[in-house]
């Protein structure tokens, strides 16, 4: 009976390059979603891709839930939240992403990050994204775990390389100073400890416990293994 129940489980992961496994030489073997799948003998559907925004993470998670028959499956959702300044827009029949690194080469990114970007708005939107998925998962009694990829508090300086002259400064991850303190009470910190504790973000936790980074800054294979072991203690597989 236990074996049958276990085969009905499904791991669904979503996020950006950290969850995708960017820079790993054997992503489908070394990234933490696949390590968890092998360790616990369950199938995995990894929805992550490089540069993915939190808007896209929420959208594709909802699309997966609405398009899938989960009535006879025990799903486990793991969401690795991305940099909060990343955005996506629906344009010419498709979803397009913009990131701060695109300012010099993408007109839409240039206009947004030079004129429209707001630290306060980014933080409020991230809170809304977090709460939306939390309430949805809990309403359906789905297991879930959220994490921030890193503490993200290093100030980013971006400068226009196009027709708009100027620069902008901001951090790309959650900052509690931008929201009302009472909001924290709405977040299930058991399922999202790095919402308030930067020591248990993916990068910080794995580095502290002996992991490392690839040349481009992404977690290396050892970090993914450390993170998979950590996640195994947070969920019932």
Buried (B, 14 or more C-beta within 10 A) or exposed (E): EEEEEEEEBBBBBBBBBBBBBBBBEEBEEBBBBBBBBEBBEBEBBBBBBBBBBBBBBBBBBEEBBEEEEBEEBBBBBBBBBBBBBBBBBEEEEEEEBBBBBBBEEBEBBBBBBBEEBEBEEBBBBBBEBBBEBBEBBEEEEBBBBBBBBBBBEEEBEBEBEBEEEEEBEBBBBBBEEBBEEEBEEEBBEEBBBBBEBBEBBBBBBBBEEEBEBBEEEBBBBBBBBBBBBBBBEBBEB
